[in-house]
Amino acid sequence: MTVLMIYLIFLLGVGIIDFRKVQDFNDYVLAGRRQKLAIVTVSLMASMIGSGSTIGLADKAFSKGFPAIWFLAVGGIGLILQAWLLSEKVRASRAVTLPDLAQQTMGPQTRFLVALIIVVTWIGIIAAQFIATGKILTALTGVDSRGILALAAVIIVVYSFLGGQASILKTDFLQFAILAAAVLFTALFLYTAKPVDVRAISFQLTNDVYTSRDLLYYLTIVMGSYFICPMMFSRLLTAKTPQTARRSSLIAGFGVLVFAFLIVLIGLWAQNRGVDPGKSGVLGYIFLNELPRAGGLILILGVLSAVISTTDTCLVMTASIIEHDLLSRQSTASESDMNRTRALVLLLGSLGYLTALWGNWDIIGLLLEAFEFYTAGIVPALFVALMVIRKKRLAPKWSFAAVLTGGFFGLLPKIAPVVDGLGQLIPGFWAKSLPMVGMGLSLVLAMIAVQQGIPVKRSAA
């Protein structure tokens, strides 16, 4: 508990130091657009690897085997594709947020719709991070303590409130270093001090509980959410140059693949040892029963670091989109914009904390439901828009139709069970396929938007 308190107070101290340095909205959200390769790269990985990629991934590997790796591995692949196709274009756009980028390429009405989809989606993702924080603190203290969760939530939210993106980028470096050390140590210790028969471990990419159809789902819905992601783009927009953004995406993508493999190895160790993780989950069980005291402390602090580094990014990014794209919708960078964004960070943090108190949620299940709505609605249309950004601006009406259609099909599996008669018309098989259908329809409409679009006028040299 002492180490935990020191760690949380340190985060609060960083926020206090940066509080006076942040002058306006752009400083608070973009950290001056002057970040170097190492900072942006590590921050990309720290932001991507959160509750689902640690607690959730280890539990899924325990129950489903090696194919669980796809939940995070597709994120690494998405970042590599992003480096190849998009990263330089995103940074060169000089946008402030992802919806701001949507306005540049698809028009103001689409910007509002994109912002609305992101906010609804990321409220669920913020809730997942607070739920994970509760699980970690329960494992650390041995009791289901709402008081400790409240204290941690207050510090996480206040530290994000004070320093914004500048504080987050600084602490991401330390947090990811702790996480990387924790995961590497845990995997090495378990497989050397308490080895299992590696020959009994199956490294198949699909199996009876994770089929080829599941793999297709992950390669479209989940990978799409990382390939074009407001959190990842918020990192790219802080990079010093477009080239820095591209190299950061590439290095981070390969780093995420390595991390995914290590976490899955830990879950497979628990599976082959035949342990019963219980309510603590795989990582909680290992912390409480298998690691030496110092190693266990590093593991739990590492996982907590992963969750915090994702939570603070989610809070600031979502608050900035509400302020910049839903409320003010202007290109100012005033102190009042920053103060409203800070107030929104407090509001979103409070909602996330209250959600975490409601019950024992399935973290990955919650994340997947959020990803379906976001990916189907936004990813195909914005991908097409970014690929032609130097030549055309998409026709606004067709762009809006593409985002609306995709979002509707992504949301339909969630609203069907609560609408009389609709749930029976959409069986489980089709419910999981509907977001992918939405992506296809959105892509077709986006291509029509290109054909009907407006050529970009090039200025004379």
TORNUBA-336766 format. One line per field, with one value per residue (C-alpha): residue number from 0; x, y, z. Coordinates in steps of 0.05 Angstrom, whole numbers, plus 32768, in hexadecimal, padded with zeros to 4 digits. Example, Ala and Ser with C-alpha at 12.3 -4.5 7.8 and 13.67 -1.06 7.14 Angstrom:
2
k (0 / 1)
x (80F6 / 8111)
y (7FA6 / 7FEB)
z (809C / 808F)
***
This chain:
461
k (0 / 1 / 2 / 3 / 4 / 5 / 6 / 7 / 8 / 9 / 10 / 11 / 12 / 13 / 14 / 15 / 16 / 17 / 18 / 19 / 20 / 21 / 22 / 23 / 24 / 25 / 26 / 27 / 28 / 29 / 30 / 31 / 32 / 33 / 34 / 35 / 36 / 37 / 38 / 39 / 40 / 41 / 42 / 43 / 44 / 45 / 46 / 47 / 48 / 49 / 50 / 51 / 52 / 53 / 54 / 55 / 56 / 57 / 58 / 59 / 60 / 61 / 62 / 63 / 64 / 65 / 66 / 67 / 68 / 69 / 70 / 71 / 72 / 73 / 74 / 75 / 76 / 77 / 78 / 79 / 80 / 81 / 82 / 83 / 84 / 85 / 86 / 87 / 88 / 89 / 90 / 91 / 92 / 93 / 94 / 95 / 96 / 97 / 98 / 99 / 100 / 101 / 102 / 103 / 104 / 105 / 106 / 107 / 108 / 109 / 110 / 111 / 112 / 113 / 114 / 115 / 116 / 117 / 118 / 119 / 120 / 121 / 122 / 123 / 124 / 125 / 126 / 127 / 128 / 129 / 130 / 131 / 132 / 133 / 134 / 135 / 136 / 137 / 138 / 139 / 140 / 141 / 142 / 143 / 144 / 145 / 146 / 147 / 148 / 149 / 150 / 151 / 152 / 153 / 154 / 155 / 156 / 157 / 158 / 159 / 160 / 161 / 162 / 163 / 164 / 165 / 166 / 167 / 168 / 169 / 170 / 171 / 172 / 173 / 174 / 175 / 176 / 177 / 178 / 179 / 180 / 181 / 182 / 183 / 184 / 185 / 186 / 187 / 188 / 189 / 190 / 191 / 192 / 193 / 194 / 195 / 196 / 197 / 198 / 199 / 200 / 201 / 202 / 203 / 204 / 205 / 206 / 207 / 208 / 209 / 210 / 211 / 212 / 213 / 214 / 215 / 216 / 217 / 218 / 219 / 220 / 221 / 222 / 223 / 224 / 225 / 226 / 227 / 228 / 229 / 230 / 231 / 232 / 233 / 234 / 235 / 236 / 237 / 238 / 239 / 240 / 241 / 242 / 243 / 244 / 245 / 246 / 247 / 248 / 249 / 250 / 251 / 252 / 253 / 254 / 255 / 256 / 257 / 258 / 259 / 260 / 261 / 262 / 263 / 264 / 265 / 266 / 267 / 268 / 269 / 270 / 271 / 272 / 273 / 274 / 275 / 276 / 277 / 278 / 279 / 280 / 281 / 282 / 283 / 284 / 285 / 286 / 287 / 288 / 289 / 290 / 291 / 292 / 293 / 294 / 295 / 296 / 297 / 298 / 299 / 300 / 301 / 302 / 303 / 304 / 305 / 306 / 307 / 308 / 309 / 310 / 311 / 312 / 313 / 314 / 315 / 316 / 317 / 318 / 319 / 320 / 321 / 322 / 323 / 324 / 325 / 326 / 327 / 328 / 329 / 330 / 331 / 332 / 333 / 334 / 335 / 336 / 337 / 338 / 339 / 340 / 341 / 342 / 343 / 344 / 345 / 346 / 347 / 348 / 349 / 350 / 351 / 352 / 353 / 354 / 355 / 356 / 357 / 358 / 359 / 360 / 361 / 362 / 363 / 364 / 365 / 366 / 367 / 368 / 369 / 370 / 371 / 372 / 373 / 374 / 375 / 376 / 377 / 378 / 379 / 380 / 381 / 382 / 383 / 384 / 385 / 386 / 387 / 388 / 389 / 390 / 391 / 392 / 393 / 394 / 395 / 396 / 397 / 398 / 399 / 400 / 401 / 402 / 403 / 404 / 405 / 406 / 407 / 408 / 409 / 410 / 411 / 412 / 413 / 414 / 415 / 416 / 417 / 418 / 419 / 420 / 421 / 422 / 423 / 424 / 425 / 426 / 427 / 428 / 429 / 430 / 431 / 432 / 433 / 434 / 435 / 436 / 437 / 438 / 439 / 440 / 441 / 442 / 443 / 444 / 445 / 446 / 447 / 448 / 449 / 450 / 451 / 452 / 453 / 454 / 455 / 456 / 457 / 458 / 459 / 460)
x (8000 / 8039 / 8058 / 8013 / 8008 / 804E / 8040 / 7FFC / 8018 / 8050 / 801D / 7FF8 / 803A / 8048 / 8003 / 800F / 8052 / 8034 / 7FF7 / 8017 / 803D / 7FFE / 7FE6 / 7FAD / 7F82 / 7FB8 / 7FEC / 7FBC / 7FA7 / 7FE4 / 801F / 803A / 8041 / 808C / 8094 / 80CE / 80D0 / 80DB / 80A3 / 8070 / 8082 / 807E / 803F / 801D / 802C / 8019 / 7FD7 / 7FC6 / 7FD8 / 7FA3 / 7F73 / 7F5D / 7FA5 / 7FBE / 7F88 / 7F57 / 7F8A / 7FA9 / 7F63 / 7F50 / 7F91 / 7F80 / 7F3A / 7F44 / 7F8E / 7FC1 / 7F8F / 7F7E / 7FBD / 7F96 / 7F72 / 7FB2 / 7FDB / 7FAA / 7FB9 / 8003 / 7FF2 / 7FC4 / 7FFD / 802C / 7FF8 / 7FEC / 8037 / 8035 / 7FF6 / 7FDE / 800D / 8030 / 7FEE / 7FCE / 8007 / 800E / 7FC4 / 7FCF / 7F8D / 7F7F / 7F52 / 7F3A / 7EF6 / 7F1C / 7F40 / 7EFC / 7EE5 / 7F22 / 7F13 / 7EC8 / 7EA5 / 7E89 / 7E4B / 7E75 / 7EA4 / 7E6A / 7E52 / 7E99 / 7EA3 / 7E62 / 7E73 / 7EB8 / 7E9D / 7E68 / 7E9B / 7ED2 / 7EA5 / 7E9F / 7EEA / 7EF7 / 7EC7 / 7EEF / 7F2F / 7F10 / 7EF3 / 7F39 / 7F56 / 7F25 / 7F3B / 7F84 / 7F7A / 7F51 / 7F8A / 7FBD / 7F98 / 7F73 / 7F31 / 7EFB / 7F07 / 7EDE / 7F02 / 7F45 / 7F27 / 7F09 / 7F4D / 7F70 / 7F3A / 7F40 / 7F8B / 7F88 / 7F52 / 7F72 / 7FB7 / 7F98 / 7F6F / 7FAD / 7FE2 / 7FBD / 7FE5 / 8028 / 8023 / 8008 / 8042 / 8075 / 8056 / 8048 / 8093 / 809B / 805A / 806C / 80B2 / 8093 / 8061 / 8095 / 80C2 / 8088 / 8070 / 80B5 / 80C8 / 8086 / 808C / 80D5 / 80C9 / 808D / 80AD / 80EF / 80DF / 809C / 80A0 / 8069 / 8070 / 8077 / 806A / 8023 / 8015 / 7FF2 / 8006 / 7FCF / 7FB3 / 7F6B / 7F4A / 7F06 / 7EF4 / 7F15 / 7F03 / 7F17 / 7ED7 / 7EEE / 7F31 / 7F0F / 7EE8 / 7F28 / 7F4C / 7F14 / 7EF0 / 7F28 / 7F62 / 7F3A / 7F31 / 7F7D / 7F8D / 7F63 / 7F5D / 7F52 / 7F82 / 7FB9 / 7FAD / 7FB0 / 7FF7 / 800B / 7FF3 / 8025 / 8061 / 8095 / 8091 / 8068 / 80A5 / 80A9 / 8060 / 806B / 80A9 / 8086 / 804A / 8079 / 80A4 / 8068 / 8044 / 807D / 8083 / 803A / 8041 / 8079 / 8050 / 8013 / 803D / 8058 / 8014 / 7FF6 / 8030 / 801E / 7FD5 / 7FEA / 8018 / 7FDC / 7FB1 / 7FE5 / 7FF0 / 7FA5 / 7F9D / 7F5B / 7F62 / 7F1F / 7F08 / 7F50 / 7F5B / 7F9C / 7FCA / 7FAB / 7FB3 / 7FFC / 8009 / 7FEA / 8004 / 803E / 806F / 80A1 / 808A / 80B5 / 80A3 / 805A / 805C / 807D / 8048 / 800D / 802D / 803B / 7FF3 / 7FDA / 8008 / 7FEB / 7FA5 / 7FB6 / 7FDB / 7F9F / 7F6C / 7F8D / 7F93 / 7F4A / 7F34 / 7F5A / 7F4C / 7F01 / 7EFB / 7F21 / 7EF2 / 7EB4 / 7ED0 / 7EF0 / 7EC0 / 7E7C / 7E79 / 7EA4 / 7EB6 / 7EE9 / 7F34 / 7F44 / 7F77 / 7F5E / 7F65 / 7F19 / 7F18 / 7F4D / 7F27 / 7EE7 / 7F0F / 7F2B / 7EE4 / 7ED0 / 7F0A / 7EED / 7EA8 / 7EBF / 7EEA / 7EAF / 7E84 / 7EBA / 7EC2 / 7E77 / 7E73 / 7EAB / 7E80 / 7E46 / 7E61 / 7E94 / 7E96 / 7EB8 / 7EEE / 7EFC / 7EB2 / 7EA5 / 7EDF / 7EC8 / 7E82 / 7E9F / 7ECE / 7E95 / 7E6F / 7EAD / 7ED0 / 7E93 / 7E7F / 7EC0 / 7EFB / 7EE8 / 7ED2 / 7F0C / 7F3E / 7F25 / 7F26 / 7F6E / 7F85 / 7F6E / 7F7A / 7FAC / 7F7F / 7F36 / 7F06 / 7ECD / 7E86 / 7E69 / 7E24 / 7E41 / 7E76 / 7E40 / 7E18 / 7E55 / 7E63 / 7E19 / 7E0D / 7E4A / 7E3B / 7DF3 / 7E08 / 7E3E / 7E0A / 7DD2 / 7DE9 / 7DE6 / 7DA1 / 7D80 / 7D78 / 7D52 / 7D22 / 7CE5 / 7CEA / 7D2C / 7D57 / 7D35 / 7D41 / 7D8D / 7DAA / 7DEE / 7E14 / 7DF9 / 7DFF / 7E4B / 7E4E / 7E25 / 7E5F / 7E88 / 7E4C / 7E4A / 7E94 / 7E88 / 7E4D / 7E73 / 7EAE / 7E80 / 7E60 / 7EA4 / 7EBB / 7E7E / 7E90 / 7ED4 / 7EB5 / 7E87 / 7EBD / 7EDF / 7F27 / 7F5A / 7F76 / 7FC1 / 7FE2 / 8014 / 805D)
y (8000 / 8030 / 8027 / 8030 / 8071 / 808B / 8079 / 809D / 80DA / 80DD / 80E0 / 8118 / 813E / 813B / 8159 / 8191 / 81A2 / 81A6 / 81CC / 8211 / 81FF / 81F1 / 8232 / 8222 / 81EB / 81D5 / 81CF / 81A6 / 8177 / 8175 / 8184 / 81B7 / 8187 / 8180 / 8139 / 810E / 80C6 / 80A2 / 80C7 / 80BE / 8074 / 8061 / 808A / 8065 / 8022 / 803A / 8055 / 8016 / 7FE5 / 7FEE / 7FC3 / 7F96 / 7F8C / 7F75 / 7F5B / 7F49 / 7F2A / 7EFE / 7EE5 / 7ED8 / 7EB1 / 7E87 / 7E77 / 7E76 / 7E65 / 7E85 / 7EA3 / 7ED7 / 7EFA / 7F18 / 7F49 / 7F71 / 7F57 / 7F77 / 7FB9 / 7FB1 / 7F9F / 7FDC / 800A / 7FED / 7FF9 / 803E / 804E / 8037 / 805A / 8091 / 80AB / 80E1 / 80F9 / 80FE / 8128 / 8153 / 8165 / 8193 / 817A / 817F / 8142 / 8108 / 8129 / 8168 / 813D / 8122 / 816A / 8178 / 813B / 8130 / 8170 / 818F / 8163 / 8124 / 8142 / 8148 / 8101 / 80E5 / 810B / 80F0 / 80A8 / 80AF / 80CE / 8098 / 8061 / 807C / 8086 / 803A / 8032 / 8062 / 8038 / 7FF9 / 8019 / 802B / 7FE5 / 7FCA / 7FF9 / 7FDD / 7F96 / 7FA8 / 7FCB / 7F90 / 7F61 / 7F90 / 7F99 / 7F57 / 7F79 / 7F96 / 7FDD / 8014 / 8047 / 8037 / 8037 / 807C / 8097 / 807B / 8096 / 80DC / 80DD / 80C3 / 80F6 / 8131 / 8123 / 8121 / 815F / 8187 / 8179 / 815D / 813F / 8159 / 8133 / 80F5 / 80F1 / 80F8 / 80C3 / 8093 / 8088 / 8074 / 804C / 8023 / 8015 / 7FF9 / 7FD0 / 7FB4 / 7FA0 / 7F80 / 7F57 / 7F40 / 7F2D / 7F08 / 7EDF / 7ECD / 7EBB / 7E8F / 7E68 / 7E5E / 7E5A / 7E35 / 7E18 / 7DF6 / 7DC4 / 7DF4 / 7DBA / 7DB6 / 7DFE / 7E06 / 7E43 / 7E3D / 7E7E / 7E64 / 7E2C / 7E10 / 7E4B / 7E80 / 7E71 / 7E8F / 7EB9 / 7ED6 / 7EE6 / 7F0B / 7F33 / 7F47 / 7F58 / 7F88 / 7FA4 / 7FA3 / 7FB3 / 7FEB / 800B / 8010 / 8020 / 805F / 8070 / 80B4 / 80A0 / 808C / 80C9 / 80F6 / 80DB / 80E4 / 812C / 813B / 8124 / 8156 / 8144 / 8116 / 80E9 / 80E2 / 80CD / 8097 / 807A / 807A / 8052 / 801F / 8013 / 8012 / 7FDF / 7FAC / 7FBB / 7FAC / 7F68 / 7F54 / 7F6A / 7F43 / 7F04 / 7F0B / 7F18 / 7EDC / 7EB0 / 7EC4 / 7EB0 / 7E6E / 7E5F / 7E65 / 7E3A / 7E02 / 7E05 / 7DF9 / 7E32 / 7E51 / 7E9D / 7EAB / 7EF3 / 7F0D / 7EF8 / 7EDA / 7F15 / 7F1F / 7ED5 / 7ED6 / 7F15 / 7EF7 / 7EAF / 7EA5 / 7EDF / 7EF5 / 7F33 / 7F64 / 7F45 / 7F45 / 7F8E / 7F9F / 7F77 / 7F99 / 7FDE / 7FCE / 7FBA / 7FF7 / 8022 / 8005 / 8015 / 805B / 806D / 8059 / 8079 / 80BE / 80BE / 80AB / 80E2 / 811B / 8103 / 80FB / 813C / 8161 / 8145 / 8159 / 81A0 / 81AA / 8184 / 8181 / 81C2 / 81F9 / 81DD / 8213 / 8215 / 8241 / 822D / 8257 / 8250 / 824A / 820F / 81EE / 81FA / 81DC / 81A0 / 8198 / 819A / 8164 / 8138 / 813B / 8129 / 80EE / 80D4 / 80D6 / 80AF / 807B / 8072 / 806B / 8036 / 800F / 800A / 7FE8 / 7FA2 / 7F70 / 7F80 / 7F58 / 7F8A / 7F6E / 7F65 / 7FAE / 7FC4 / 7F9A / 7FB7 / 7FFD / 7FEC / 7FD2 / 8014 / 803E / 8014 / 8007 / 8050 / 8075 / 804B / 803B / 8081 / 80A5 / 8074 / 8083 / 80CE / 80CC / 80A3 / 80DB / 8116 / 8138 / 8130 / 8135 / 8147 / 8115 / 812B / 8140 / 811E / 80DC / 80DF / 80EA / 80B0 / 8082 / 8091 / 808E / 804C / 802A / 8044 / 802B / 7FE5 / 7FE7 / 7FFC / 7FCD / 7F8F / 7FB7 / 7FD6 / 7F97 / 7F72 / 7FAC / 7FB8 / 7F8A / 7F57 / 7F70 / 7F42 / 7F04 / 7F1D / 7F23 / 7EE2 / 7EDF / 7ECE / 7F0B / 7F38 / 7F2F / 7F38 / 7F78 / 7FA7 / 7F89 / 7F92 / 7FDA / 7FE2 / 7FC8 / 7FF7 / 8032 / 8023 / 8022 / 8064 / 8083 / 806F / 8092 / 80CE / 80CE / 80CD / 8106 / 812B / 816E / 8170 / 8192 / 81D2 / 81D2 / 8215 / 822E / 8221)
z (8000 / 800F / 7FCA / 7FAA / 7FCF / 7FBC / 7F73 / 7F71 / 7F95 / 7F62 / 7F2A / 7F4D / 7F55 / 7F0B / 7EFD / 7F2F / 7F0F / 7EC9 / 7EE0 / 7ED9 / 7E99 / 7E71 / 7E53 / 7E23 / 7E03 / 7DD1 / 7E08 / 7E32 / 7DFA / 7DCB / 7DFA / 7DC9 / 7D8D / 7D9D / 7DB8 / 7DA1 / 7D87 / 7DCA / 7DEE / 7DB7 / 7DAD / 7DF6 / 7DFF / 7DC5 / 7DE6 / 7E2B / 7E12 / 7DEB / 7E22 / 7E57 / 7E7F / 7E45 / 7E2F / 7E73 / 7EA3 / 7E6C / 7E3C / 7E72 / 7E86 / 7E3D / 7E31 / 7E6E / 7E54 / 7E08 / 7DFE / 7DD0 / 7D9E / 7DD4 / 7DBC / 7D83 / 7DB1 / 7DB8 / 7D7D / 7D4C / 7D6F / 7D5F / 7D17 / 7D15 / 7D2B / 7CF7 / 7CC0 / 7CDD / 7CD6 / 7C8E / 7C77 / 7CA7 / 7CDE / 7CB5 / 7C97 / 7CDC / 7CF9 / 7CBA / 7CBE / 7CFA / 7D16 / 7D61 / 7D68 / 7D3D / 7D30 / 7D1C / 7CE9 / 7CD2 / 7CC5 / 7C9A / 7C6F / 7C73 / 7C8B / 7CCC / 7CD2 / 7CCF / 7D03 / 7D34 / 7D28 / 7D2E / 7D6F / 7D8B / 7D7B / 7D9B / 7DDB / 7DE4 / 7DD5 / 7E02 / 7E3E / 7E3D / 7E36 / 7E70 / 7E9A / 7E88 / 7EA2 / 7EE5 / 7EEB / 7EE0 / 7F14 / 7F46 / 7F36 / 7F3E / 7F80 / 7F99 / 7F88 / 7FA8 / 7FEA / 7FEE / 7FFB / 7FCE / 7FE6 / 7FC6 / 7FF0 / 7FD1 / 7F8B / 7F9A / 7FB1 / 7F73 / 7F45 / 7F64 / 7F5A / 7F12 / 7EFF / 7F23 / 7F06 / 7EC0 / 7ECF / 7EE4 / 7EB0 / 7E74 / 7E3B / 7E54 / 7E96 / 7E73 / 7E42 / 7E7A / 7EA6 / 7E6C / 7E66 / 7EAF / 7EAF / 7E72 / 7E8D / 7ECD / 7EA4 / 7E74 / 7EAE / 7ED3 / 7E98 / 7E84 / 7ECB / 7ED7 / 7E97 / 7EA4 / 7EED / 7EE0 / 7EA8 / 7ECC / 7F17 / 7F0E / 7EC7 / 7EA1 / 7E68 / 7E2C / 7DFD / 7E19 / 7E04 / 7DC1 / 7D99 / 7D65 / 7D4B / 7D4F / 7D75 / 7D88 / 7DB4 / 7D89 / 7D41 / 7CFE / 7D00 / 7D43 / 7D23 / 7CEA / 7D1E / 7D41 / 7D00 / 7CED / 7D2A / 7D5D / 7D2F / 7D0F / 7D54 / 7D5B / 7D12 / 7D15 / 7D5F / 7D80 / 7DB8 / 7D88 / 7D5D / 7D9A / 7DA4 / 7D5B / 7D5D / 7D95 / 7D6B / 7D56 / 7D0C / 7CDE / 7CD7 / 7D23 / 7D24 / 7CEF / 7D11 / 7D55 / 7D3A / 7D1A / 7D57 / 7D86 / 7D5A / 7D5F / 7DAA / 7DB5 / 7D91 / 7DC1 / 7DFD / 7DE5 / 7DE0 / 7E27 / 7E47 / 7E23 / 7E3B / 7E83 / 7E78 / 7E58 / 7E93 / 7EC2 / 7E93 / 7E92 / 7EDD / 7EE6 / 7F18 / 7F2C / 7F25 / 7F45 / 7F4A / 7F4B / 7F02 / 7EE7 / 7EF6 / 7F3B / 7F4B / 7F35 / 7F5E / 7F9D / 7F98 / 7F68 / 7F68 / 7F9D / 7FC2 / 7F9B / 7F58 / 7F69 / 7F7B / 7F39 / 7F14 / 7F35 / 7F2D / 7EE4 / 7ED7 / 7EFD / 7ED3 / 7E93 / 7EA9 / 7EC1 / 7E81 / 7E58 / 7E88 / 7E88 / 7E3D / 7E35 / 7E65 / 7E44 / 7DFD / 7E08 / 7E2E / 7DF7 / 7DC1 / 7DE9 / 7DF1 / 7DAC / 7D7F / 7DA2 / 7DCA / 7DAC / 7D67 / 7D59 / 7D50 / 7D8C / 7DC0 / 7DFA / 7E45 / 7E4C / 7E1C / 7E48 / 7E88 / 7E6B / 7E54 / 7E9B / 7EB7 / 7E85 / 7E9C / 7EE3 / 7EC9 / 7E9F / 7ED7 / 7F06 / 7ED5 / 7ECC / 7F17 / 7F23 / 7EEB / 7F0C / 7F4C / 7F29 / 7F24 / 7F0A / 7EC0 / 7E89 / 7E74 / 7E2F / 7E21 / 7E33 / 7E06 / 7DCB / 7DCE / 7DCD / 7D94 / 7D68 / 7D69 / 7D5E / 7D28 / 7CFD / 7CFF / 7CF6 / 7CDE / 7C95 / 7C83 / 7CA4 / 7C86 / 7C40 / 7C50 / 7C68 / 7C2C / 7BFD / 7C2B / 7BFC / 7BBF / 7BD5 / 7C0D / 7C12 / 7C01 / 7C45 / 7C3D / 7C27 / 7C5D / 7C92 / 7C76 / 7C79 / 7CC2 / 7CD6 / 7CB2 / 7CCF / 7D15 / 7D11 / 7CFF / 7D36 / 7D69 / 7D52 / 7D78 / 7DB8 / 7DAE / 7D91 / 7DD4 / 7DF3 / 7DB8 / 7DB7 / 7D7F / 7D63 / 7D8D / 7D6F / 7D29 / 7D35 / 7D4F / 7D70 / 7D30 / 7D0B / 7D47 / 7D47 / 7CFB / 7CF7 / 7D09 / 7CD0 / 7CA1 / 7CB8 / 7CA8 / 7C61 / 7C55 / 7C72 / 7C44 / 7C06 / 7C19 / 7C27 / 7BE1 / 7BC4 / 7BEE / 7BCD / 7B87 / 7B9A / 7BC0 / 7BB6 / 7B99 / 7BC6 / 7BA8 / 7BA9 / 7BB7 / 7B84 / 7B95)
***
